[in-house]
């Protein structure tokens, strides 16, 4: 028998015959006593507590039960609670690894199918505290993702400076720079768009069902952006960073996949294609004189005009 079969056999044997010893289990499994010791440790690691009564053999601390099935709402409540309650701070929180380990032990006692695990991946939520209005809308957005139903929304469009009524199919929730964004299909624009959660004025569930497109890859979608907003067609930027900041550029983590090319003088050439040029330029400007935009020429001229305007202001 393979390891999985052996673990289940050991578990059921101990449950039905309390006091069975390691040598007896080894004989029944046609394996070594040392392997039985490893299997017992493995069962303990996944949350099944087995104790040894002196030389009287093994017994279960808790009676083993067949795995129950978690409902989608129950699975999400368990996995998202420490995040939504503000008890966990992204991946850097010291308890994050402990929480993941505890989750694994809990979920070994339940049936969690692949569909449910994929649903959990569609909620990329962070721990920034939200106001009550946001929490209410977040709850409806999550319900829309779970049930795969279209949302009726009122949304404040920043570029128009007006409220707009929209219908959208909610695909993913994504955190960026302290804000939550909903990525979904906008019926008005007939395209996949990105919406900032705190700009929603109202969110209502409809009875219309949608299906997440099988060819939609969230990681590939985000890789085509520099930040979160898709502002334009693809633009390829080339930026030369001085040697004074080169190592900081290398240390940053990027959703996009920029090319980082070391130069002989210690400087660094960054090449990236993005659909978020404004966000990219805002990021680049923080490095001031240590960053020189080489291409495209049109954006280089745009920066030059901004610099001249600043020079006029500061030379007064």
Secondary structure, DSSP 8 states (H G I E B T S, - for coil): --HHHHHHHHHHHHHHSTTB-HHHHHHHHTS-HHHHHHHHHHHHHTT--EEE-TTS-EEESS-----EE--HHHHHHHHHHHHHTT---GGGSTTHHHHHHHHHHHHTTEE--HHHHHHHHTEE-------HHHHHHHHHHHHHHHHTEEEEEEEEETTTTEEEEEEEEEEEEEEETTEEEEEEEETTTTEEEEEEGGGEEEEEEEEEE----TT--HHHHHHT-SSS---SS-EEEEEEE-TTTHHHHHHS--SS--EEEE-TTS-EEEEEEES-HHHHHHHHHTTGGGEEEEE-HHHHHHHHHHHHHHHHHHT-
